């Protein structure tokens, strides 16, 4: 569930009244301390402040893939702190560098696939005292039980673009004003903009899901008067990933085929049997985190493309531009009720194939 962030209070400048001389003329001619410390706008100047930004939000099964708000403006010397209330993310200021691939071979063991260490771990490490846009900054993965939520101090004016390396549709900007003595950022206004975007994006995903559920599943004629049915295995909108099989329950006839298609920007699986663990996580002596992907979850596991009750069938990792593509299909020859899950999100994504007599 999305959570509103508690605003950090701006640091105020406390002023004292000037001492009175007892002479009316002296009192009117001498500036007060308030006047001496006032900013050009007439309000007291403020020191550096930290503003809060959310990385993503969720109302299951809809997960917002956006920074909330997507754009913030601060002064040189101010900081931005990001939190991830719903899943893992990165905050990555890459400049002209291309985004890192998410999955790479393990250098010491090329047969193993790992989450890219440059995605998982912060860079530079330790974190810099300030960011001026002249170097690459990546927070590493944070959110849930992973990583440390980043806070970054901006020391130079400019407009700095950033993104999440595991959700390519997530991007944002930090605009830095060369006015450290000017009006501080308004956290209440930032929170209001974030709440509006969060509400809009959740509605975007929920409405898309409702529309898909209201439609009849797609189908095409197969051989011998059978039918091939499509089940959507997750999908994305402009600002969301929706973790759901659509339809969740599909009724078919013996001999029909079911084709699952991942229409999301994130990976999914189709698993008949016990869900498979995604990865093993190890912290190395140098403090770096190594996340090795389970080879069983990456690859197809089946004796054939004809479903047999009680046997283990697994699609492998379905992902656009992945080695297995986005489709998985099974023929169901016999009547029965057959339950399956997405091994990545087995507590949320479940489906049923009902084969009639």
Secondary structure, DSSP 8 states (H G I E B T S, - for coil): ---------------------S-HHHHHHS--HHHHHB-TTSSB-----EEEEEEEEEETTEEEEEEESSEEEEETT-EEEEE-SSS-B--EE-TTS----SEEEETTEEEEEEE-HHHHS-BSSS--S-B-SSS-EE--SBBTTBS---EEEB-S-EEEEEE-SS-TT-EEEEEEES-TTS----HHHHHHHHHHHHHHHHHHHHHHHHHHHHS---EEE-GGG-EEEEEEEEEE-SSEEEEEEESSEEEE-TTEEEEEEEESSS-B--EESS----EEEEE-TTS-EEEEE-HHHHS-B-SSSEE-TTS-EE---B-TTSTT-SEEEEEE-S-EEEEEE-GGGTTT-EEEEEE--
